[in-house]
Amino acid sequence: MQAMPANGASNIDANISTDAFQLEGVGLVIGQQPILNGVSLGFAQGGVTGLVGHNGSGKSTLLRIMARQLAPTSGSVLYGGRHLSAYGERAFAREVAYLPQDVGAGAEMRVRELVACGRYPWHGPLGRFTDEDREKVEAAIAATHLERFAERIVGTLSGGERQRAWLAMLVAQDSKCLLLDEPTAALDIAHQIEVLSLIRTLSRDKGLGVVIVLHDINMAARFCDRIHALKAGEVVASGTPGDIVTPAMLKTIYGIDMGIVPVPGGSAALAYAC
């Protein structure tokens, strides 16, 4: 996914299609504590958009609102030009798939069984599992390179393999947009690259829009087409990786001095704390 320019960001690339999500003045207050304050962003279908910022900046909260897991206390959220409340549960799931930080289930299932859960929005709890459903499941397993793990119990897989299994379930769901909350948390750097490379490939090959929360600004710069940065519940920067990974912009986002090192052939520099 790509976003509309904000705070001086560059224009949306010409090859990105029409808007999917539109957020206007989105705010959230819990108790007396403001969590989000007037967030206005537009996302176009296609590409990978990263949400970055320090802990508590509102990244995961914003994603949960987009996934209909939380209702904002102000503002509006539209998908495909319709308010989220206009969608039924299964109809929305056919459009948007959400993977939270803590999935909390599925460890005792076989990989193929877990992936098959992604077909629920299409046949419902009492519907018959069709040949088309089976084809979608097998295609998702192949797309995520899990063929040799298909009969393994999910809980016996490595961290990177488990994340691929959950991504396969979302691929089988056949939605147009994926919302991913820190899918590389607790993974070593090799598995982070493996999972993020897969996400980028799925986006490109299947035309999926992806919004992904990431802590690592360098991973965001490497794998995202655009980046939105939040701080204290507000959008403070928005643009391409090259727009975001500058000393001045990183100081604005993280509040500390940071330097950058150019990466040969890369789309953005490598950031480091001074």
Rosetta silent file (secondary structure, phi, psi, omega in degrees, C-alpha in Angstrom):
SEQUENCE: MQAMPANGASNIDANISTDAFQLEGVGLVIGQQPILNGVSLGFAQGGVTGLVGHNGSGKSTLLRIMARQLAPTSGSVLYGGRHLSAYGERAFAREVAYLPQDVGAGAEMRVRELVACGRYPWHGPLGRFTDEDREKVEAAIAATHLERFAERIVGTLSGGERQRAWLAMLVAQDSKCLLLDEPTAALDIAHQIEVLSLIRTLSRDKGLGVVIVLHDINMAARFCDRIHALKAGEVVASGTPGDIVTPAMLKTIYGIDMGIVPVPGGSAALAYAC
SCORE:     score description
SCORE:     0.000 S_00000001
   1 L     0.000  150.583  175.736    0.000    0.000    0.000 S_00000001
   2 E  -126.888  158.180 -172.342    1.023    3.551   -0.562 S_00000001
   3 E  -118.461  157.466  175.188   -0.154    6.673    1.166 S_00000001
   4 L   -66.459  150.730  179.616   -1.120   10.180    0.192 S_00000001
   5 L   -60.150  141.722  174.991    1.574   12.806    0.742 S_00000001
   6 L  -146.560  144.497  177.556    1.706   14.318    4.213 S_00000001
   7 L    53.642   40.032  175.556    4.103   16.772    5.820 S_00000001
   8 L    86.093   10.121 -179.070    5.896   17.395    2.555 S_00000001
   9 L   -68.612  161.305 -179.480    6.154   13.779    1.403 S_00000001
  10 L   -72.827  164.796 -176.830    6.539   13.033   -2.292 S_00000001
  11 L   -69.610  158.703  176.910    3.579   12.268   -4.553 S_00000001
  12 L   -65.185  141.211  178.628    2.095    8.803   -4.916 S_00000001
  13 L   -60.409  145.404 -174.407    3.731    6.798   -7.688 S_00000001
  14 L   -66.450  -23.845 -176.469    1.763    6.913  -10.916 S_00000001
  15 L   -88.584    5.309  177.851    1.494    3.105  -11.144 S_00000001
  16 L   -90.738  138.864 -171.489   -0.358    2.759   -7.837 S_00000001
  17 L   -82.068 -167.134 -172.127   -4.099    2.239   -8.184 S_00000001
  18 L   -67.409  163.865 -175.982   -7.062    3.947   -6.526 S_00000001
  19 E   -61.213  143.144  173.300   -7.448    4.544   -2.803 S_00000001
  20 E  -107.192  -75.475  176.511   -8.366    1.655   -0.506 S_00000001
  21 E   -86.579  140.660  171.216   -8.248    2.972    3.087 S_00000001
  22 E  -132.716  119.566  177.220   -9.067    6.588    3.901 S_00000001
  23 E  -111.494  127.290 -179.262   -8.582    7.867    7.463 S_00000001
  24 E  -126.771  112.957  175.504   -9.878   11.322    8.315 S_00000001
  25 E    57.413   37.496 -175.186   -9.205   12.940   11.699 S_00000001
  26 E   -72.831  125.400  176.555   -9.018    9.588   13.491 S_00000001
  27 E  -131.369  154.533  176.485   -8.672    9.917   17.257 S_00000001
  28 E  -144.125  127.155  175.871   -8.833    7.511   20.152 S_00000001
  29 E  -122.508  127.405  176.512   -9.105    8.326   23.846 S_00000001
  30 E  -115.919  116.387 -171.488   -9.029    5.581   26.471 S_00000001
  31 L    66.497 -122.542  175.095  -10.099    6.845   29.885 S_00000001
  32 L  -104.113    5.699 -172.058   -8.531   10.284   30.022 S_00000001
  33 E  -100.499  116.398  174.310   -5.546    9.270   27.898 S_00000001
  34 E   -72.935  128.966 -179.968   -5.389   10.314   24.221 S_00000001
  35 E  -103.441  -42.866  175.044   -3.833    7.504   22.161 S_00000001
  36 E  -127.617  146.445 -174.815   -4.363    8.862   18.640 S_00000001
  37 E  -138.330  100.613  172.215   -4.969   12.475   17.708 S_00000001
  38 E    62.240   44.577 -179.590   -6.382   13.575   14.344 S_00000001
  39 E   -79.809  120.410  176.507   -4.705   11.003   12.111 S_00000001
  40 E  -123.523  114.889 -179.120   -5.543   11.618    8.450 S_00000001
  41 E  -144.407  149.494  171.193   -3.993    9.248    5.936 S_00000001
  42 E  -121.511  139.817  179.279   -4.923    7.734    2.615 S_00000001
  43 E  -122.595  135.048  177.411   -3.715    4.357    1.391 S_00000001
  44 E  -100.323  150.366 -178.551   -3.831    3.122   -2.180 S_00000001
  45 L   -69.207  127.424  179.833   -4.286   -0.502   -3.136 S_00000001
  46 L   110.439  142.413  178.299   -0.944   -2.123   -3.910 S_00000001
  47 E    87.490  174.356 -177.157    2.556   -1.959   -2.442 S_00000001
  48 E  -115.294  122.709  177.643    3.924   -2.198    1.094 S_00000001
  49 E  -113.739  128.763  178.683    3.482    0.648    3.577 S_00000001
  50 E   -99.018  142.391  170.214    5.325    0.625    6.898 S_00000001
  51 E  -109.113  119.581 -177.483    4.173    2.185   10.164 S_00000001
  52 E  -125.934  169.611  179.827    7.142    3.121   12.346 S_00000001
  53 L   145.600  168.175 -178.548    7.785    5.057   15.547 S_00000001
  54 L   -71.737  169.562  177.803    8.864    4.537   19.131 S_00000001
  55 L   -57.698  136.514  178.561    6.967    2.337   21.583 S_00000001
  56 L    82.079    9.362 -178.332    3.600    3.830   22.486 S_00000001
  57 L   -79.777  -14.306  177.359    3.417    6.029   19.410 S_00000001
  58 L   107.975    7.955 -176.159    0.100    4.504   18.305 S_00000001
  59 H   -60.919  -56.213 -177.097    1.223    2.248   15.440 S_00000001
  60 H   -66.606  -34.931  177.638   -0.498   -0.957   16.562 S_00000001
  61 H   -62.559  -44.044  178.485   -3.546    0.970   17.760 S_00000001
  62 H   -61.752  -42.184  179.523   -3.964    2.549   14.343 S_00000001
  63 H   -64.331  -39.490  179.158   -3.675   -0.848   12.671 S_00000001
  64 H   -64.979  -34.996  175.872   -6.283   -2.313   15.026 S_00000001
  65 H   -65.951  -43.167  177.988   -8.683    0.482   14.112 S_00000001
  66 H   -63.466  -30.485 -179.833   -8.144   -0.243   10.424 S_00000001
  67 L   -87.560    3.988 -179.404   -8.791   -3.932   11.153 S_00000001
  68 L    66.632   24.613  175.356  -12.066   -3.115   13.002 S_00000001
  69 L   -88.052  -20.255  176.036  -10.651   -4.428   16.267 S_00000001
  70 L  -135.418  147.687  175.149  -11.082   -0.994   17.870 S_00000001
  71 L  -103.254  130.716  178.106  -13.548    1.796   17.161 S_00000001
  72 L   -68.376  152.772  176.533  -12.155    5.353   17.036 S_00000001
  73 L   -87.518  -12.001  175.309  -13.655    7.945   19.349 S_00000001
  74 E  -154.134  159.862  178.597  -13.479   10.573   16.592 S_00000001
  75 E    83.963 -174.728 -177.341  -12.985   10.765   12.872 S_00000001
  76 E  -139.112  152.532  176.081  -13.823    8.227   10.190 S_00000001
  77 E  -129.499  123.693  178.370  -12.251    5.219    8.484 S_00000001
  78 E  -117.989  146.470  170.826  -13.331    4.150    5.014 S_00000001
  79 E  -129.446  126.346 -177.088  -12.320    1.161    2.947 S_00000001
  80 L    60.727   29.760  178.813  -13.219    1.137   -0.719 S_00000001
  81 L    81.371    2.852 -179.290  -15.181    4.340   -0.174 S_00000001
  82 E  -118.777  142.709  174.505  -17.436    2.773    2.493 S_00000001
  83 E   -61.284  144.256 -177.720  -17.335    3.209    6.254 S_00000001
  84 H   -56.905  -32.937 -178.828  -16.001    0.117    7.975 S_00000001
  85 H   -67.142  -14.574 -179.469  -19.304   -0.262    9.839 S_00000001
  86 H   -79.207  -11.813 -179.088  -21.051   -0.790    6.485 S_00000001
  87 L   -93.566  139.208  166.234  -19.319   -4.149    6.031 S_00000001
  88 L   -72.971  164.981 -175.914  -20.504   -7.409    7.507 S_00000001
  89 H   -58.221  -50.294 -177.583  -17.853   -9.476    9.275 S_00000001
  90 H   -71.017  -36.370  178.671  -17.309  -11.966    6.465 S_00000001
  91 H   -63.266  -40.260  178.613  -17.585   -9.338    3.725 S_00000001
  92 H   -67.606  -39.630 -179.464  -14.858   -7.265    5.379 S_00000001
  93 H   -66.038  -24.065  175.174  -12.662  -10.353    5.845 S_00000001
  94 H   -73.923  -18.323  179.369  -12.890  -11.000    2.116 S_00000001
  95 H   -99.148  -40.631 -170.654  -11.347   -7.572    1.595 S_00000001
  96 E  -132.409  129.204  176.874   -8.939   -7.172    4.535 S_00000001
  97 E  -114.267  139.267 -173.589   -6.923   -9.756    6.479 S_00000001
  98 E  -126.033  131.470  175.639   -5.332   -8.913    9.851 S_00000001
  99 E  -120.397  108.860 -179.421   -2.470  -10.622   11.682 S_00000001
 100 L   -76.022  173.503  177.253   -1.987   -9.354   15.279 S_00000001
 101 L   -62.656  -46.553 -176.629    1.235   -9.520   17.263 S_00000001
 102 L  -112.393  101.868 -178.466   -0.021  -12.345   19.463 S_00000001
 103 L   -73.213  -32.881  170.166   -2.099  -14.838   17.498 S_00000001
 104 L    63.831   15.460 -179.075   -2.582  -16.964   20.615 S_00000001
 105 L  -159.226  169.833  172.749   -3.963  -20.015   18.794 S_00000001
 106 L    90.944   -6.306 -175.167   -3.216  -22.649   16.198 S_00000001
 107 L   -63.250  -28.383 -177.357   -0.145  -24.221   17.803 S_00000001
 108 L   -91.322   -2.986 -178.210   -1.786  -27.673   17.933 S_00000001
 109 L   -87.377  154.562  169.025   -3.028  -27.585   14.333 S_00000001
 110 E   -75.592  154.002 -176.409   -1.277  -28.972   11.308 S_00000001
 111 H   -55.636  -45.480 -178.693   -0.036  -26.334    8.892 S_00000001
 112 H   -62.339  -36.911  178.030   -2.554  -27.323    6.213 S_00000001
 113 H   -66.078  -41.339  178.690   -5.398  -27.098    8.768 S_00000001
 114 H   -63.018  -46.716 -179.141   -4.271  -23.645    9.867 S_00000001
 115 H   -61.367  -37.342  179.647   -4.049  -22.409    6.300 S_00000001
 116 H   -62.960  -23.948  177.985   -7.526  -23.800    5.612 S_00000001
 117 H   -62.364  -23.712  178.586   -8.899  -21.512    8.346 S_00000001
 118 H   -65.885  -15.077 -178.948   -8.297  -18.648    5.939 S_00000001
 119 H   -86.363   -3.837 -176.941  -11.189  -19.875    3.816 S_00000001
 120 H   -53.296  -44.625 -177.873  -13.786  -19.241    6.540 S_00000001
 121 H   -60.679  -16.890 -174.836  -14.956  -15.870    5.128 S_00000001
 122 H   -96.033  -26.916 -179.864  -15.863  -17.610    1.877 S_00000001
 123 H  -122.438   -9.462  177.454  -17.867  -20.590    3.110 S_00000001
 124 L    73.736  179.045 -174.625  -18.866  -19.696    6.695 S_00000001
 125 L   -70.395  -25.661 -176.164  -19.076  -22.033    9.704 S_00000001
 126 L  -113.001   -0.104 -178.074  -21.530  -24.485    8.110 S_00000001
 127 L   -73.744  157.569 -179.731  -20.545  -24.207    4.474 S_00000001
 128 L   -81.343  136.798  176.776  -19.001  -27.063    2.527 S_00000001
 129 L   -75.937  113.270 -170.539  -15.260  -26.971    1.897 S_00000001
 130 L   -93.172  172.458  174.666  -15.141  -26.899   -1.904 S_00000001
 131 H   -61.101  -35.943  177.363  -12.580  -27.866   -4.517 S_00000001
 132 H   -63.295  -40.971  176.817  -11.909  -24.157   -4.956 S_00000001
 133 H   -59.541  -45.722 -179.631  -11.157  -23.854   -1.230 S_00000001
 134 H   -62.553  -40.132  178.322   -8.704  -26.750   -1.450 S_00000001
 135 H   -63.951  -40.300  178.528   -7.023  -25.184   -4.469 S_00000001
 136 H   -64.179  -40.603  179.239   -6.665  -21.874   -2.626 S_00000001
 137 H   -63.384  -47.837 -178.611   -5.123  -23.639    0.377 S_00000001
 138 H   -66.339  -36.727  177.620   -2.600  -25.532   -1.721 S_00000001
 139 H   -65.478  -37.669  179.021   -1.749  -22.404   -3.710 S_00000001
 140 H   -68.277  -39.495  177.349   -1.144  -20.485   -0.459 S_00000001
 141 H   -63.080  -41.615  179.189    1.104  -23.243    0.869 S_00000001
 142 H   -67.906  -40.404 -177.934    3.095  -23.173   -2.365 S_00000001
 143 H   -63.924  -28.269 -179.473    3.309  -19.371   -2.414 S_00000001
 144 L  -102.763   10.486  174.280    4.846  -19.376    1.069 S_00000001
 145 L    58.054   46.951 -177.224    7.159  -22.344    0.345 S_00000001
 146 L  -113.943   15.739 -175.217    5.630  -24.565    3.017 S_00000001
 147 H   -54.839  -43.867 -176.395    5.024  -27.743    1.022 S_00000001
 148 H   -77.305   -7.455  178.031    7.381  -29.868    3.104 S_00000001
 149 H  -107.066    3.225 -169.527    5.849  -28.549    6.337 S_00000001
 150 L   -58.482  -31.367 -178.920    2.192  -28.968    5.362 S_00000001
 151 L  -100.852    4.971  178.319    1.600  -31.925    7.707 S_00000001
 152 L   -78.638  150.195  172.626    3.740  -30.593   10.555 S_00000001
 153 E   -73.569  133.168 -174.783    2.192  -29.320   13.794 S_00000001
 154 H   -55.517  -40.928 -177.615    2.463  -25.531   13.834 S_00000001
 155 H   -65.926  -13.459  179.001    3.923  -25.497   17.354 S_00000001
 156 H   -92.805   -2.379 -178.053    6.890  -27.612   16.223 S_00000001
 157 L   -83.814  160.461  172.599    8.017  -25.110   13.594 S_00000001
 158 L   -71.132  169.114 -178.608   10.708  -22.491   13.981 S_00000001
 159 H   -58.420  -45.124  179.972    9.669  -18.871   14.471 S_00000001
 160 H   -66.100  -38.061  178.022   10.183  -17.977   10.823 S_00000001
 161 H   -66.768  -38.748  177.782    8.328  -21.074    9.647 S_00000001
 162 H   -63.477  -42.548  179.313    5.391  -20.293   11.946 S_00000001
 163 H   -63.192  -37.418  176.613    5.154  -16.773   10.585 S_00000001
 164 H   -64.298  -36.544  178.489    5.124  -18.176    7.063 S_00000001
 165 H   -64.519  -42.242  178.325    2.279  -20.513    8.079 S_00000001
 166 H   -67.350  -38.575  176.320    0.216  -17.595    9.381 S_00000001
 167 H   -64.068  -36.993  177.125    0.965  -15.611    6.236 S_00000001
 168 H   -61.720  -38.642  177.254   -0.167  -18.630    4.200 S_00000001
 169 H   -61.377  -41.981  179.210   -3.478  -18.543    6.063 S_00000001
 170 H   -67.458  -36.378  176.948   -3.893  -14.880    5.099 S_00000001
 171 H   -64.113  -42.805  177.974   -3.010  -15.663    1.481 S_00000001
 172 H   -63.005  -28.045  178.241   -5.656  -18.411    1.451 S_00000001
 173 H   -63.429  -21.865  172.637   -8.133  -15.852    2.784 S_00000001
 174 L    62.832   33.790  176.558   -7.787  -14.249   -0.640 S_00000001
 175 L   -83.204  164.345 -179.097   -8.180  -10.699    0.688 S_00000001
 176 L   -89.328  -18.137 -174.220   -6.940   -7.656   -1.192 S_00000001
 177 E  -137.010  136.326  176.500   -5.195   -6.047    1.782 S_00000001
 178 E  -113.409  130.859  174.323   -3.031   -7.437    4.597 S_00000001
 179 E  -112.024  114.804 -171.924   -2.632   -5.652    7.937 S_00000001
 180 E  -121.735  121.212 -177.882    0.400   -7.066    9.766 S_00000001
 181 E  -101.578  100.914  178.040    1.378   -6.072   13.305 S_00000001
 182 L    49.920   59.332 -178.962    5.091   -6.681   13.864 S_00000001
 183 L   -68.897  -10.498  179.475    5.266  -10.030   12.050 S_00000001
 184 L  -105.318    8.182  179.595    9.026  -10.149   12.618 S_00000001
 185 L   -59.094  136.135  176.814    8.939   -9.602   16.395 S_00000001
 186 L    70.450    8.268  175.179   11.248  -12.019   18.257 S_00000001
 187 L   -94.698  146.861  173.991   12.788  -13.314   15.024 S_00000001
 188 L   -71.642  169.951 -170.332   16.520  -13.241   14.400 S_00000001
 189 H   -62.965  -35.553  179.596   17.757  -11.052   11.576 S_00000001
 190 H   -64.343  -42.318  179.913   17.940  -13.896    9.035 S_00000001
 191 H   -73.998  -30.482  173.738   14.318  -14.870    9.672 S_00000001
 192 H   -59.537  -47.241 -179.497   13.238  -11.222    9.655 S_00000001
 193 H   -64.375  -40.091  179.056   14.658  -10.859    6.153 S_00000001
 194 H   -59.914  -48.428 -176.745   13.066  -14.162    5.101 S_00000001
 195 H   -68.666  -44.562 -178.632    9.594  -13.124    6.293 S_00000001
 196 H   -68.240  -34.402  175.396    9.766   -9.553    4.972 S_00000001
 197 H   -63.392  -40.624  178.046   11.089  -10.748    1.606 S_00000001
 198 H   -63.551  -44.169  179.946    8.122  -13.108    1.393 S_00000001
 199 H   -60.274  -44.453 -179.663    5.689  -10.306    2.257 S_00000001
 200 H   -65.019  -41.147  178.717    7.144   -8.064   -0.423 S_00000001
 201 H   -63.769  -43.359  178.361    7.031  -10.868   -3.004 S_00000001
 202 H   -61.255  -40.935  179.114    3.398  -11.654   -2.162 S_00000001
 203 H   -61.299  -45.647 -177.159    2.501   -7.986   -2.527 S_00000001
 204 H   -71.550  -45.265 -174.602    4.131   -7.727   -5.919 S_00000001
 205 H   -72.231  -34.190 -175.371    3.040  -11.105   -7.332 S_00000001
 206 H  -106.517    0.717  179.996   -0.552  -10.966   -6.097 S_00000001
 207 L    67.513   28.216 -177.651   -1.133   -7.218   -6.204 S_00000001
 208 L   -80.927  141.559  165.543   -1.788   -7.110   -2.466 S_00000001
 209 E   -86.021  134.923 -179.516   -1.792   -3.941   -0.435 S_00000001
 210 E  -129.215  130.381  169.182    0.150   -4.432    2.794 S_00000001
 211 E  -116.541  124.527 -171.184    0.305   -2.223    5.870 S_00000001
 212 E  -132.416  128.385  174.066    2.948   -3.446    8.289 S_00000001
 213 E   -84.999  127.392  179.575    4.003   -2.234   11.735 S_00000001
 214 L  -135.947  143.664  174.212    7.779   -2.445   12.182 S_00000001
 215 L   -87.681  -33.708 -172.753   10.163   -1.358   14.927 S_00000001
 216 L   -86.212  110.171 -177.881   13.318   -1.525   12.832 S_00000001
 217 H   -63.075  -31.799 -179.900   13.587    1.562   10.634 S_00000001
 218 H   -70.624  -37.570  175.184   16.243   -0.123    8.488 S_00000001
 219 H   -66.986  -39.264  177.209   13.984   -3.087    7.747 S_00000001
 220 H   -61.797  -43.721 -179.329   11.171   -0.657    6.944 S_00000001
 221 H   -65.872  -32.853 -177.045   13.441    1.276    4.579 S_00000001
 222 H   -76.949  -37.029 -168.847   14.577   -1.910    2.872 S_00000001
 223 H  -112.452   -9.071 -177.421   11.210   -3.590    2.340 S_00000001
 224 L  -101.577  146.799  174.571    8.560   -0.839    2.281 S_00000001
 225 L   -79.485  -36.498  176.504    7.533    1.324   -0.653 S_00000001
 226 E  -140.903  161.145 -176.919    6.372    4.082    1.680 S_00000001
 227 E  -136.528  135.286  167.915    6.615    4.798    5.391 S_00000001
 228 E  -111.943  133.872  178.184    4.408    6.660    7.865 S_00000001
 229 E  -112.403  130.398  177.802    5.981    7.637   11.180 S_00000001
 230 E  -110.483  148.082  174.899    3.901    8.225   14.292 S_00000001
 231 E  -147.569  124.051 -179.971    4.887   10.017   17.472 S_00000001
 232 L    52.601   39.315  174.517    2.605   10.530   20.466 S_00000001
 233 L    80.383   10.245  179.332   -0.403    9.477   18.412 S_00000001
 234 E  -127.915  152.291  174.941    0.197   11.837   15.501 S_00000001
 235 E   -79.017  120.453 -178.280    1.704   11.451   12.039 S_00000001
 236 E  -109.902  -12.961  179.043    5.019   13.317   12.041 S_00000001
 237 E  -159.424  147.863 -179.496    6.491   12.092    8.753 S_00000001
 238 E  -157.067  129.209  178.753    5.296   10.378    5.609 S_00000001
 239 E   168.011 -164.877  176.970    7.070    9.493    2.398 S_00000001
 240 L   -74.849  165.012  174.732    9.373    7.118    0.590 S_00000001
 241 H   -53.413  -38.343  178.516   12.244    5.433    2.473 S_00000001
 242 H   -64.811  -31.573  176.953   14.564    8.045    0.982 S_00000001
 243 H   -69.935  -37.038 -170.871   12.370   10.821    2.397 S_00000001
 244 H   -84.742  -40.893 -173.615   12.294    9.288    5.867 S_00000001
 245 L   -86.538   74.781  172.105   15.842    8.027    6.416 S_00000001
 246 L  -132.023  153.324 -179.747   17.582   11.368    6.865 S_00000001
 247 H   -56.039  -43.089 -178.026   19.220   12.645   10.064 S_00000001
 248 H   -65.991  -43.847 -178.315   16.708   15.469   10.465 S_00000001
 249 H   -68.250  -40.040  179.186   13.653   13.293    9.898 S_00000001
 250 H   -65.884  -34.198  175.840   14.927   10.520   12.176 S_00000001
 251 H   -64.808  -39.584  177.290   15.546   13.087   14.926 S_00000001
 252 H   -62.949  -42.070 -175.246   11.940   14.233   14.547 S_00000001
 253 H   -73.776  -48.651 -169.409   10.609   10.673   14.748 S_00000001
 254 H  -104.738  -12.025  176.588   12.770    9.198   17.499 S_00000001
 255 L    74.557   15.931  177.644   13.979   12.253   19.394 S_00000001
 256 L  -134.080  159.006  176.798   17.649   11.246   19.255 S_00000001
 257 L   -72.714  130.759  178.998   20.559   12.077   16.994 S_00000001
 258 E  -135.275  144.654  176.340   20.951    9.482   14.261 S_00000001
 259 E  -108.133  170.021  178.258   23.356    9.164   11.384 S_00000001
 260 E  -134.004  151.264  175.783   23.007    7.437    8.033 S_00000001
 261 E  -125.480  123.496  179.094   25.308    5.417    5.805 S_00000001
 262 L   -59.997  140.642  176.935   24.520    5.152    2.081 S_00000001
 263 L  -105.928  118.996 -178.769   23.833    1.605    0.897 S_00000001
 264 L   -57.172  125.972  178.232   25.234    0.912   -2.595 S_00000001
 265 L    75.546    1.303 -178.298   22.376    0.208   -4.951 S_00000001
 266 L   -90.141  163.415 -179.514   19.819    0.625   -2.161 S_00000001
 267 L   -85.039  -13.386 -179.999   16.715    2.782   -2.140 S_00000001
 268 L  -152.000  165.573  179.763   17.588    4.320    1.226 S_00000001
 269 L   -82.511  168.610  175.886   20.471    4.757    3.600 S_00000001
 270 E   -95.196  127.866 -176.182   21.204    2.685    6.693 S_00000001
 271 E   -97.204  146.971  175.980   20.373    4.495    9.937 S_00000001
 272 E  -147.872  150.930  178.416   22.272    4.240   13.214 S_00000001
 273 E   -76.988  136.697  179.982   22.097    5.950   16.599 S_00000001
 274 L   -80.832    0.000    0.000   24.891    8.445   17.262 S_00000001
